[in-house]
Amino acid sequence: MHHWEVGGTINIGWPDYGVAEKSYTIVEVQLEGQVFRARVTDGHKQGGFLVVFDCPDVVLEMLAEEATRSSGYKVIVSNLRCSIDGTVLHSFDYEWYPTPEYEDRPSALTRAIAEALDAMRDTGPC
């Protein structure tokens, strides 16, 4: 697994749109086993992503369904793939705004997906 930290760089692209990877600065990072979430900046705007490494698409869909059930809000697997340091992945999409009421949502969702993945690994499809 890669080693990412706040203040470090990460390369992100969108191969489905023909957008090559570009370096971003990491402003927030959370790694829970295979589950990786980060907020990044290009120096002007911030963005974020939540992905699971080494996980089949069918399991990602199951994780999104479980995350929706446990969180109470809709979580989906994006049709748009992203590229992170050369690895192409589907990310999770969910409603988030930079306001206090949504502040804990990304980290809580990351933990929920990691826990669901662990439970699946213990009981079945992973």
HELIX and SHEET records of a PDB file:
HELIX    1   1 PRO A   15  TYR A   17  5                                   3    
HELIX    2   2 ASP A   57  SER A   71  1                                  15    
HELIX    3   3 PRO A  100  TYR A  102  5                                   3    
HELIX    4   4 ARG A  105  THR A  123  1                                  19    
SHEET    1   A 6 GLN A  46  VAL A  52  0                                        
SHEET    2   A 6 VAL A  35  THR A  41 -1                                        
SHEET    3   A 6 VAL A  19  GLU A  32 -1                                        
SHEET    4   A 6 THR A   9  TRP A  14 -1                                        
SHEET    5   A 6 VAL A  75  ILE A  84 -1                                        
SHEET    6   A 6 THR A  87  TYR A  94 -1                                        
END                                                                             
